[in-house]
Amino acid sequence: MFPLTTLKSILKGRVLIVGIGNSFRGDDGAGPALIKGLKSKVPADCQLFLMDVGEVPENFLGKMVKCSPDTILFVDAVDFGASAGSVKLIDAENLEEGSFSTHSSSLKLVIDYLKREIETEIFLLGIQARSLKLSTGLSKPVTDTVEKIKEEVIKCMS
């Protein structure tokens, strides 16, 4: 797990944060929950763009390219064998086919497309899920992690 304070070193210039996941599948809703939590907290004059893409990031490629971000941070529930709520930051260059993301195949295609279309740094911020079963809420550890990420992003962008 990496310290959230390192987000400051990657969130530079025009930043696009993309929340991936299904809010009706427990912790899979971590990405969308972060976007929802940030929408009212981010200063209007900063260069931060927020996008909740649900389970289909490929449907938002045109909007992502139009933002012309210097940095894209995808936030998604993952399984990397750690305790629930743990966080792992992965550079897109190190995101392999069949990785631990719950949306790995479509995410790999999305990243490949974005790399061809715009010059940008791309990262995946994975949050270890406790459960991806049908439910309408995040587990306590994932909720706490989403809150910490939100606070760190706000500090970085202020």
C-alpha positions in Angstrom: 0.0 0.0 0.0 1.2 3.5 -0.8 0.8 6.6 1.3 -2.0 8.8 0.0 0.2 11.9 0.4 2.0 10.7 -2.7 -1.0 11.8 -4.8 0.4 15.3 -4.7 3.3 14.1 -6.8 1.1 12.8 -9.6 -1.9 15.2 -9.6 -0.3 17.9 -11.8 -1.7 20.3 -14.3 -5.2 19.6 -15.7 -6.4 16.5 -13.8 -9.2 14.2 -14.7 -10.4 11.8 -12.0 -12.5 8.9 -13.3 -14.6 6.8 -10.9 -15.3 3.3 -12.2 -17.8 0.9 -10.7 -21.3 -0.1 -9.9 -22.9 1.5 -6.8 -25.3 -1.5 -6.4 -22.4 -4.0 -6.0 -21.1 -3.1 -2.6 -17.5 -1.9 -2.7 -17.5 -1.8 -6.5 -19.1 1.6 -6.0 -15.9 3.1 -4.5 -14.9 5.1 -7.6 -18.4 6.6 -8.1 -18.6 7.4 -4.4 -15.3 9.4 -4.6 -16.6 11.4 -7.5 -19.8 12.2 -5.8 -18.0 13.2 -2.6 -15.6 15.5 -4.5 -18.2 17.3 -6.7 -19.2 19.8 -4.1 -15.8 20.1 -2.4 -13.4 21.1 -5.2 -12.6 24.8 -5.7 -14.2 26.1 -8.8 -11.0 27.7 -10.0 -8.9 24.5 -10.0 -8.2 22.4 -13.1 -9.9 19.3 -11.8 -12.4 17.4 -13.9 -14.5 14.6 -12.4 -16.3 11.8 -14.2 -18.4 8.9 -12.9 -18.3 6.4 -15.8 -20.1 3.6 -14.0 -19.0 0.2 -15.4 -18.4 1.4 -18.9 -15.4 3.8 -19.1 -15.2 3.1 -22.9 -18.5 5.0 -23.4 -16.8 8.2 -22.1 -13.7 8.3 -24.3 -14.7 11.3 -26.2 -15.4 13.3 -23.1 -12.1 12.2 -21.5 -10.1 13.3 -24.6 -12.0 16.6 -24.8 -10.9 17.4 -21.2 -7.3 17.3 -22.5 -5.9 16.4 -19.1 -2.2 16.3 -18.2 -3.0 13.5 -15.7 -5.8 10.9 -15.5 -6.5 9.0 -12.3 -8.9 6.1 -12.6 -10.3 5.0 -9.3 -11.7 1.5 -9.1 -12.4 -1.4 -6.7 -9.7 -4.1 -7.0 -8.6 -7.4 -5.6 -4.9 -7.4 -4.9 -5.1 -9.7 -1.9 -4.8 -7.0 0.8 -7.1 -6.0 3.6 -10.3 -4.2 2.7 -9.8 -0.5 2.2 -6.1 -0.8 1.3 -4.9 1.3 -1.6 -2.5 0.6 -4.5 -1.4 3.1 -7.1 -0.4 1.7 -10.5 1.1 3.5 -13.4 -0.8 2.7 -16.6 2.4 1.4 -18.1 2.4 -1.3 -15.5 -1.2 -2.3 -15.9 -1.1 -5.7 -17.5 -3.9 -7.5 -19.3 -5.9 -9.5 -16.8 -4.9 -7.4 -13.8 -6.7 -7.3 -10.5 -9.2 -4.5 -11.4 -12.8 -5.6 -11.6 -13.0 -3.9 -15.0 -9.5 -4.8 -16.2 -10.2 -5.7 -19.9 -12.2 -2.6 -20.7 -9.9 -0.4 -18.7 -6.8 -1.7 -20.6 -8.6 -0.9 -23.9 -9.5 2.6 -22.6 -6.0 3.3 -21.5 -4.5 2.1 -24.8 -6.9 4.4 -26.7 -6.2 7.4 -24.5 -2.5 7.0 -24.9 -2.9 7.1 -28.7 -5.2 10.1 -28.6 -3.7 12.5 -26.0 -0.4 13.0 -24.3 -1.2 12.3 -20.6 0.0 10.5 -17.6 -2.4 7.7 -16.6 -2.7 6.0 -13.2 -5.1 3.5 -11.6 -5.8 4.0 -7.9 -7.1 0.6 -6.7 -9.1 0.3 -3.5 -9.2 -3.2 -2.1 -12.8 -4.3 -2.0 -14.3 -6.4 0.9 -17.4 -7.4 -1.1 -18.7 -7.0 -4.6 -22.1 -8.6 -3.8 -25.3 -6.8 -4.5 -25.9 -4.1 -1.9 -26.3 -0.4 -1.9 -23.4 0.6 0.3 -19.7 0.5 0.8 -18.1 -1.5 3.6 -16.7 0.6 6.5 -13.1 0.2 5.5 -13.7 1.2 1.9 -15.9 4.2 3.1 -13.0 5.3 5.3 -10.5 5.0 2.5 -12.7 6.9 0.0 -13.0 9.7 2.6 -9.2 9.9 3.1 -8.7 9.9 -0.7 -11.2 12.7 -1.0 -9.5 14.8 1.7 -6.1 14.3 0.0 -7.3 15.2 -3.4 -8.9 18.4 -2.0 -5.5 19.3 -0.4 -3.7 18.6 -3.6 -6.0 20.7 -5.7 -6.4 23.7 -3.3 
